[in-house]
Amino acid sequence: MPLPPSGNTPWPPPKLEIPHADMDMWRAWYAGDTGHLAQVYGGPAAYTRNGVARAFFDVDRRRATGGDELRMFWGQEPSPGQQAAKLHVPIGGDIAEMSANLLWAEVPQVTVDVDSTDKATAETTQAQIGRYLDDRGHAKMREAAELAAGLSNVYLRAVWDTSLRPRPWSDVIPANAVVPEWHWGMLAAATVWRELEPLDDGGGVWRLLEYHTPGAIEYGVYKGDRDTLGMLMEFSDHHETEFLASRTDSRGRQATGVDRLLITHLPNVLPNRVWDGVPDTAPLGRSDYAGIEPMMDGPGRDVVVVDAGPASGQGPGGGAAGDARHQWAGWRFLVRSGPGAARVGERVPGQ
Protein backbone atom coordinates (compact mmCIF):
# COMPACT_ATOMS: atom_id res chain seq x y z
CA MET A 1 0.00 0.00 0.00
CA PRO A 2 1.25 3.58 -0.61
CA LEU A 3 2.18 5.92 2.20
CA PRO A 4 -0.75 6.76 4.50
CA PRO A 5 -2.46 10.17 4.12
CA SER A 6 -2.65 12.70 6.93
CA GLY A 7 -4.80 11.58 9.83
CA ASN A 8 -4.88 9.50 12.98
CA THR A 9 -3.30 6.42 11.42
CA PRO A 10 -2.12 4.06 14.22
CA TRP A 11 1.62 3.51 14.09
CA PRO A 12 3.15 0.99 14.07
CA PRO A 13 0.22 -0.80 12.39
CA PRO A 14 -1.84 -2.86 14.89
CA LYS A 15 -1.38 -6.04 12.82
CA LEU A 16 2.27 -6.09 13.96
CA GLU A 17 1.46 -5.78 17.65
CA ILE A 18 1.94 -9.47 18.49
CA PRO A 19 5.24 -10.03 16.63
CA HIS A 20 6.62 -6.72 17.89
CA ALA A 21 5.80 -7.71 21.50
CA ASP A 22 7.70 -10.98 21.06
CA MET A 23 10.63 -9.20 19.40
CA ASP A 24 10.74 -6.77 22.31
CA MET A 25 10.94 -9.68 24.75
CA TRP A 26 13.73 -11.32 22.71
CA ARG A 27 15.55 -7.99 22.50
CA ALA A 28 15.66 -7.89 26.30
CA TRP A 29 17.37 -11.31 26.34
CA TYR A 30 19.65 -10.38 23.42
CA ALA A 31 20.80 -7.14 25.02
CA GLY A 32 21.06 -8.60 28.52
CA ASP A 33 19.31 -5.48 29.80
CA THR A 34 18.21 -6.39 33.32
CA GLY A 35 15.88 -3.41 33.55
CA HIS A 36 14.17 -4.46 30.33
CA LEU A 37 13.93 -8.07 31.51
CA ALA A 38 12.35 -6.94 34.76
CA GLN A 39 9.88 -4.83 32.81
CA VAL A 40 8.96 -7.70 30.47
CA TYR A 41 8.46 -10.30 33.18
CA GLY A 42 7.29 -7.98 35.94
CA GLY A 43 3.83 -7.69 34.43
CA PRO A 44 3.26 -4.28 32.80
CA ALA A 45 -0.01 -4.30 30.87
CA ALA A 46 1.82 -3.70 27.60
CA TYR A 47 3.36 -7.17 27.80
CA THR A 48 0.28 -9.18 28.72
CA ARG A 49 -0.48 -9.60 25.01
CA ASN A 50 2.66 -11.72 24.69
CA GLY A 51 1.97 -15.39 25.39
CA VAL A 52 5.26 -16.22 27.08
CA ALA A 53 5.46 -12.98 29.04
CA ARG A 54 1.80 -13.30 30.01
CA ALA A 55 2.40 -16.79 31.45
CA PHE A 56 5.09 -15.46 33.75
CA PHE A 57 3.07 -12.37 34.59
CA ASP A 58 0.15 -14.56 35.61
CA VAL A 59 2.45 -16.42 38.00
CA ASP A 60 3.55 -13.10 39.45
CA ARG A 61 -0.05 -12.04 39.88
CA ARG A 62 -1.05 -15.29 41.59
CA ARG A 63 1.76 -14.96 44.11
CA ALA A 64 0.96 -11.31 44.70
CA THR A 65 -2.58 -12.30 45.67
CA GLY A 66 -1.47 -15.00 48.09
CA GLY A 67 -0.87 -17.97 45.81
CA ASP A 68 1.88 -20.47 46.42
CA GLU A 69 3.61 -20.33 43.04
CA LEU A 70 6.93 -18.54 42.81
CA ARG A 71 7.62 -15.71 40.45
CA MET A 72 9.97 -15.67 37.48
CA PHE A 73 13.40 -14.56 38.65
CA TRP A 74 13.31 -11.32 36.65
CA GLY A 75 9.71 -10.66 37.70
CA GLN A 76 10.53 -10.53 41.40
CA GLU A 77 10.53 -7.26 43.27
CA PRO A 78 12.79 -6.65 46.26
CA SER A 79 11.23 -6.73 49.71
CA PRO A 80 10.48 -3.38 51.35
CA GLY A 81 13.72 -1.80 52.49
CA GLN A 82 15.84 -4.23 50.46
CA GLN A 83 18.02 -3.04 47.61
CA ALA A 84 17.66 -4.94 44.35
CA ALA A 85 20.84 -6.96 43.75
CA LYS A 86 20.67 -9.36 40.83
CA LEU A 87 23.39 -10.48 38.47
CA HIS A 88 22.61 -11.53 34.91
CA VAL A 89 24.72 -13.82 32.74
CA PRO A 90 24.01 -12.66 29.15
CA ILE A 91 23.51 -16.06 27.55
CA GLY A 92 21.06 -14.58 25.02
CA GLY A 93 23.75 -12.39 23.49
CA ASP A 94 26.19 -15.33 23.49
CA ILE A 95 23.71 -17.52 21.57
CA ALA A 96 23.15 -14.88 18.87
CA GLU A 97 26.86 -14.13 18.57
CA MET A 98 27.77 -17.80 18.22
CA SER A 99 25.09 -18.32 15.59
CA ALA A 100 26.41 -15.40 13.51
CA ASN A 101 30.01 -16.55 13.88
CA LEU A 102 29.15 -20.03 12.64
CA LEU A 103 27.72 -18.51 9.45
CA TRP A 104 30.11 -15.62 8.82
CA ALA A 105 33.38 -16.45 10.58
CA GLU A 106 35.26 -15.90 7.31
CA VAL A 107 34.73 -13.84 4.19
CA PRO A 108 32.96 -16.15 1.70
CA GLN A 109 34.53 -16.95 -1.63
CA VAL A 110 31.98 -16.08 -4.34
CA THR A 111 32.34 -17.33 -7.89
CA VAL A 112 30.30 -16.52 -10.98
CA ASP A 113 29.24 -19.42 -13.19
CA VAL A 114 30.81 -18.90 -16.59
CA ASP A 115 28.06 -21.06 -18.12
CA SER A 116 25.55 -18.27 -17.46
CA THR A 117 27.60 -15.48 -19.06
CA ASP A 118 30.82 -14.88 -20.97
CA LYS A 119 34.18 -15.19 -19.27
CA ALA A 120 35.00 -11.47 -19.25
CA THR A 121 31.67 -10.52 -17.64
CA ALA A 122 32.00 -13.32 -15.11
CA GLU A 123 35.46 -12.12 -14.05
CA THR A 124 34.32 -8.49 -13.80
CA THR A 125 31.22 -9.42 -11.77
CA GLN A 126 33.19 -11.65 -9.43
CA ALA A 127 35.74 -8.90 -8.82
CA GLN A 128 32.97 -6.41 -8.06
CA ILE A 129 31.30 -8.80 -5.57
CA GLY A 130 34.67 -9.27 -3.90
CA ARG A 131 35.06 -5.51 -3.51
CA TYR A 132 31.63 -5.24 -1.92
CA LEU A 133 32.43 -8.02 0.55
CA ASP A 134 35.80 -6.55 1.44
CA ASP A 135 34.33 -3.05 1.80
CA ARG A 136 32.50 -3.87 5.09
CA GLY A 137 30.05 -6.09 3.24
CA HIS A 138 31.12 -9.16 5.19
CA ALA A 139 30.84 -7.27 8.49
CA LYS A 140 27.32 -6.15 7.61
CA MET A 141 26.21 -9.68 6.79
CA ARG A 142 27.56 -10.92 10.12
CA GLU A 143 25.79 -8.06 11.92
CA ALA A 144 22.53 -8.95 10.17
CA ALA A 145 22.92 -12.63 11.06
CA GLU A 146 23.38 -11.85 14.76
CA LEU A 147 20.29 -9.64 14.87
CA ALA A 148 18.25 -12.23 13.00
CA ALA A 149 19.32 -14.99 15.41
CA GLY A 150 18.15 -12.97 18.37
CA LEU A 151 15.09 -11.16 17.01
CA SER A 152 13.89 -13.74 14.42
CA ASN A 153 14.49 -11.68 11.26
CA VAL A 154 16.21 -8.64 9.82
CA TYR A 155 16.25 -6.49 6.68
CA LEU A 156 19.09 -5.30 4.44
CA ARG A 157 18.71 -2.09 2.43
CA ALA A 158 20.99 -0.85 -0.36
CA VAL A 159 22.01 2.77 0.22
CA TRP A 160 24.41 5.16 -1.52
CA ASP A 161 26.04 8.53 -1.01
CA THR A 162 28.99 9.32 -3.25
CA SER A 163 30.16 12.01 -0.83
CA LEU A 164 30.85 9.25 1.69
CA ARG A 165 31.83 6.20 -0.37
CA PRO A 166 32.38 5.49 -4.07
CA ARG A 167 29.96 2.54 -4.24
CA PRO A 168 26.64 1.50 -2.62
CA TRP A 169 26.64 -0.44 0.62
CA SER A 170 24.24 -2.46 2.77
CA ASP A 171 22.35 -0.97 5.70
CA VAL A 172 21.06 -3.33 8.40
CA ILE A 173 17.51 -2.55 9.57
CA PRO A 174 15.89 -4.22 12.62
CA ALA A 175 12.61 -5.97 11.93
CA ASN A 176 10.50 -3.66 14.09
CA ALA A 177 11.44 -0.71 11.85
CA VAL A 178 9.86 -2.22 8.72
CA VAL A 179 6.25 -2.81 7.69
CA PRO A 180 6.47 -5.58 5.06
CA GLU A 181 4.11 -6.59 2.27
CA TRP A 182 4.27 -10.21 1.12
CA HIS A 183 3.36 -11.98 -2.10
CA TRP A 184 3.57 -15.77 -2.00
CA GLY A 185 5.86 -15.51 0.99
CA MET A 186 8.28 -13.14 -0.76
CA LEU A 187 8.83 -9.48 0.05
CA ALA A 188 6.92 -7.44 -2.55
CA ALA A 189 7.11 -3.97 -0.95
CA ALA A 190 8.17 -2.50 2.38
CA THR A 191 7.79 0.66 4.43
CA VAL A 192 10.91 1.57 6.41
CA TRP A 193 10.39 4.09 9.19
CA ARG A 194 12.23 5.85 11.99
CA GLU A 195 11.60 8.60 14.47
CA LEU A 196 13.35 11.90 13.83
CA GLU A 197 14.95 14.23 16.32
CA PRO A 198 12.32 16.15 18.33
CA LEU A 199 12.00 19.82 17.44
CA ASP A 200 11.77 22.63 19.94
CA ASP A 201 8.10 23.26 19.21
CA GLY A 202 6.62 21.93 22.44
CA GLY A 203 5.64 18.43 21.37
CA GLY A 204 4.87 16.02 18.59
CA VAL A 205 6.61 12.92 17.29
CA TRP A 206 8.25 13.27 13.89
CA ARG A 207 8.68 10.21 11.67
CA LEU A 208 10.23 9.58 8.27
CA LEU A 209 8.63 6.82 6.19
CA GLU A 210 10.08 5.44 2.98
CA TYR A 211 7.98 3.14 0.86
CA HIS A 212 10.06 0.74 -1.26
CA THR A 213 8.66 -0.66 -4.50
CA PRO A 214 10.55 -2.05 -7.51
CA GLY A 215 12.20 0.90 -9.22
CA ALA A 216 11.22 3.65 -6.76
CA ILE A 217 11.21 4.89 -3.18
CA GLU A 218 8.48 7.22 -1.91
CA TYR A 219 9.22 9.39 1.14
CA GLY A 220 6.92 11.01 3.65
CA VAL A 221 7.48 13.11 6.79
CA TYR A 222 4.79 12.98 9.48
CA LYS A 223 4.18 14.87 12.67
CA GLY A 224 1.92 13.05 15.12
CA ASP A 225 2.08 11.59 18.61
CA ARG A 226 3.39 8.41 20.21
CA ASP A 227 0.64 6.22 18.75
CA THR A 228 -0.42 7.91 15.47
CA LEU A 229 1.33 9.24 12.37
CA GLY A 230 -0.53 12.56 12.28
CA MET A 231 -0.12 15.16 9.55
CA LEU A 232 1.96 14.74 6.39
CA MET A 233 4.53 17.54 6.41
CA GLU A 234 6.96 19.09 3.93
CA PHE A 235 10.53 17.82 3.75
CA SER A 236 11.73 21.34 4.58
CA ASP A 237 9.82 21.28 7.88
CA HIS A 238 12.49 19.13 9.52
CA HIS A 239 16.25 19.56 9.24
CA GLU A 240 16.89 15.80 8.92
CA THR A 241 14.78 15.53 5.75
CA GLU A 242 15.60 18.80 3.95
CA PHE A 243 17.97 16.98 1.58
CA LEU A 244 15.08 14.91 0.17
CA ALA A 245 13.47 17.95 -1.43
CA SER A 246 16.15 18.05 -4.15
CA ARG A 247 16.18 14.26 -4.69
CA THR A 248 12.47 13.61 -5.18
CA ASP A 249 9.73 14.64 -7.57
CA SER A 250 6.54 16.49 -6.70
CA ARG A 251 5.07 13.30 -5.19
CA GLY A 252 8.07 12.66 -2.96
CA ARG A 253 9.27 9.77 -5.15
CA GLN A 254 12.83 8.91 -6.11
CA ALA A 255 13.59 6.63 -9.04
CA THR A 256 16.28 4.08 -8.26
CA GLY A 257 17.12 3.06 -11.82
CA VAL A 258 16.80 -0.59 -10.83
CA ASP A 259 13.65 -2.57 -11.56
CA ARG A 260 13.94 -4.49 -8.28
CA LEU A 261 13.48 -3.76 -4.60
CA LEU A 262 16.47 -2.18 -2.90
CA ILE A 263 15.52 -3.90 0.34
CA THR A 264 15.53 -7.59 1.15
CA HIS A 265 14.34 -9.72 4.05
CA LEU A 266 16.42 -12.30 5.93
CA PRO A 267 14.49 -14.64 8.25
CA ASN A 268 16.51 -16.45 10.88
CA VAL A 269 14.97 -19.90 10.39
CA LEU A 270 11.66 -21.22 9.10
CA PRO A 271 8.99 -22.37 9.70
CA ASN A 272 7.70 -19.94 12.27
CA ARG A 273 6.16 -21.86 15.18
CA VAL A 274 5.53 -18.84 17.38
CA TRP A 275 2.92 -16.88 15.43
CA ASP A 276 0.90 -19.73 13.97
CA GLY A 277 -2.44 -18.28 12.88
CA VAL A 278 -1.34 -14.64 13.06
CA PRO A 279 -1.84 -13.12 9.57
CA ASP A 280 1.22 -12.12 7.53
CA THR A 281 3.75 -13.41 10.05
CA ALA A 282 4.71 -16.78 8.54
CA PRO A 283 7.69 -15.36 6.54
CA LEU A 284 9.15 -13.49 9.52
CA GLY A 285 11.24 -16.34 10.86
CA ARG A 286 11.86 -17.75 14.32
CA SER A 287 14.25 -16.52 17.00
CA ASP A 288 16.91 -18.82 18.45
CA TYR A 289 15.33 -17.97 21.83
CA ALA A 290 11.81 -19.06 20.90
CA GLY A 291 10.63 -21.61 23.45
CA ILE A 292 13.79 -21.59 25.59
CA GLU A 293 13.16 -18.38 27.51
CA PRO A 294 12.50 -20.25 30.80
CA MET A 295 15.75 -22.21 30.33
CA MET A 296 17.73 -18.98 29.99
CA ASP A 297 16.36 -18.06 33.40
CA GLY A 298 17.27 -21.50 34.79
CA PRO A 299 20.09 -22.72 37.03
CA GLY A 300 23.38 -20.93 36.77
CA ARG A 301 22.08 -18.21 34.46
CA ASP A 302 21.05 -15.57 36.99
CA VAL A 303 22.08 -14.91 40.57
CA VAL A 304 20.53 -12.99 43.41
CA VAL A 305 22.90 -11.38 45.90
CA VAL A 306 21.32 -11.61 49.35
CA ASP A 307 21.36 -8.46 51.40
CA ALA A 308 21.24 -9.27 55.09
CA GLY A 309 20.53 -5.64 55.93
CA PRO A 310 16.74 -5.98 56.38
CA ALA A 311 17.18 -8.93 58.78
CA SER A 312 16.12 -8.19 62.33
CA GLY A 313 17.86 -9.51 65.43
CA GLN A 314 16.07 -12.09 67.57
CA GLY A 315 17.97 -11.53 70.80
CA PRO A 316 21.07 -13.18 72.26
CA GLY A 317 21.62 -16.57 70.64
CA GLY A 318 18.51 -16.18 68.50
CA GLY A 319 20.19 -15.15 65.24
CA ALA A 320 18.33 -12.90 62.81
CA ALA A 321 15.18 -13.17 60.74
CA GLY A 322 14.14 -11.65 57.43
CA ASP A 323 12.18 -12.33 54.26
CA ALA A 324 13.68 -15.78 53.66
CA ARG A 325 11.09 -16.65 51.02
CA HIS A 326 12.18 -13.70 48.90
CA GLN A 327 15.88 -14.26 49.47
CA TRP A 328 16.11 -18.02 49.04
CA ALA A 329 13.02 -19.09 47.11
CA GLY A 330 13.95 -21.11 44.06
CA TRP A 331 17.26 -22.33 45.44
CA ARG A 332 18.40 -25.72 46.76
CA PHE A 333 21.40 -26.10 49.02
CA LEU A 334 24.15 -28.64 49.61
CA VAL A 335 25.19 -28.53 53.25
CA ARG A 336 28.40 -30.00 54.65
CA SER A 337 28.67 -30.32 58.40
CA GLY A 338 31.76 -30.26 60.55
CA PRO A 339 34.77 -27.94 60.63
CA GLY A 340 34.88 -25.51 57.75
CA ALA A 341 31.24 -26.22 56.88
CA ALA A 342 30.17 -24.70 53.56
CA ARG A 343 26.86 -24.10 51.92
CA VAL A 344 26.49 -24.03 48.14
CA GLY A 345 23.38 -22.68 46.43
CA GLU A 346 21.87 -23.67 43.06
CA ARG A 347 18.90 -22.19 41.28
CA VAL A 348 15.89 -24.48 40.83
CA PRO A 349 14.87 -24.67 37.14
CA GLY A 350 12.11 -22.25 36.19
CA GLN A 351 12.22 -20.34 39.50
Phi, psi and omega in degrees: 000149179291178180297143182295149174284176176299145179148187182270055178287121178299139180212132357297161182304139182303333182295342180263007185300314182293307179298325179293325177295318177295317179298325178294320177296315180294327179296324178298317178291320181296316182281339184068028182278107185293327177294320178293319178298318179296324179291317180298310187266357179277348172104020174301148185300331183296338184259358183286351176281343182273126186302311182292313180297324181295322180299316179289323179297321179298323176296316177304315185292323179295319180291323181296335180261014173104008179287173184263348185285146181272154182276159171300143185309312184277003173262353183285144174252147179293152177295157178306129180085356182255134179280135178295129181215087181235143177247136183243129174266115190284066181293331179299314177296324179295320180297312181295319180295317179296319179300315180294321181293326178295328181274321191232038179295328181231157176292125182290150175265113184255130177237149179257130181291116181291345178288340182266352180201179179280163187298318182296316179294320180298317181294319179295316180295317180297321179294321179293318177299320178298321178295320179297318181292320180289329182274063178067003179296318179296318179297322179292321179294321178293320177300315180296321180295322180292317178296319180295320179299319182279318190253005174091332179194168183203164179237149174240132182238135175278127180230162180206146175199103186293345176284345180254316183212152186283346183223161178297162177215171183264138177245126181274129182238125177295153188296330182282001177255013182226137172251104187273158170233129187249148172222113184055039177080001180251149179290118181257330178199163182203143174251115177265136182219157175204155175276141179265168179298133178299144177262159181278057181242013175089007178151181180096145176249121180264136179226145172250124177247139174230122185260113183267124171229164178302120176093352184204158173229128178252131184250150176209137178249128184235145173238113181220220177232193185298332187247349183228154180291315180085215188275142174280121186253175175276152178301325183288351182283346179225135186294337180281347183241005182301325184296337182289338182299324181273351183256351186239163177274192184294342179262005181077023182256146176234123177283136182266341183079006179233129184275033177224166174294142174263021176222142180225159184248136179237100174284151180292300178205146179237156005281168179268113181270343191282317187251038179301123180093349177274122185302141172063025179246351183302323181281356190286339179095177185230133179289151174295343180270348188300119177091349182247012181304316178297328179291326179291343177258013185274198187300135175083352183271324183224148187228139172254131178266117186282130177257115182279001183304313183290350182295142181249140181291145182250019179096171181305126178076000183262356180071210181222158181229148178204199181275077184297327182296319179291320187285322190243357181300138179086009180240148170241152188234145171254120186246131176245127182268170178096185182302139180067028182305140181231157179227124184244131182256150178217134179293142174274133185306136175078004180232000000 
